[in-house]
């Protein structure tokens, strides 16, 4: 082989190594992104549950206030 062919082969090997590294990095980023999406879904679900619970508590407090005549009369 000539020196030029050896040089070309060496560059191709370096490129292949760089591409393999980038492929690994991309695989890791995809995994991390998937984890973030899962965590976001969990937090969104927890927020919805807390919102429902707060709505129920609000309704219970309103009923208690009405029973104890603590609620102000609605203004129209």
HUPELIN-V179832 format. One line per field, one symbol per residue. psi: psi as a letter, one per 20 degrees, with the letter a starting at -180 (. if undefined). burial: # if it has 16 or more other ideal C-beta (glycine too) atoms within 10 Angstrom, else .. A space follows every 50 residues. Layout:
psi->???
burial->???
//
This chain:
psi->qrhgggggggghgggggghgghgggggghgghgggggghggghgghgggh ggghgggghggggggghjkiqqppp.
burial->.................................................. ..........................
//
